[in-house]
Amino acid sequence: MKSSYDIIKRPIITEKASGLVDKLQYTFEVAKDANKIEIKKAIEEIFNVKVVEVRTINVHRKPKRLQRYEGYKASYKKAIIRLAEGQSIDVFEV
């Protein structure tokens, strides 16, 4: 069995993700093989909050070029978590 820290890799802190914090929605990069139930349990265990909804997105690889070298950015899975009213996660309040 995977631990919660194997499922939740890191928070995604972008301008769009920061705008979702006002709506009690937080964005995380998660393991590719994790499902919504595992993600919900991991978030609740790590941050001691009540998760209402989990939405997942598979972000596909994108071509990237640096001068004459070509390659791809890695693909990953992203989860948008909606918390119960009155709860928050401190990682995003920077």
Secondary structure, DSSP 8 states (H G I E B T S, - for coil): ---HHHHEEEE---HHHHHHGGGTEEEEEE-TT--HHHHHHHHHHHH---EEEEEEEEE--EEEEETTEEEEE--EEEEEEEE-TT---GGG--
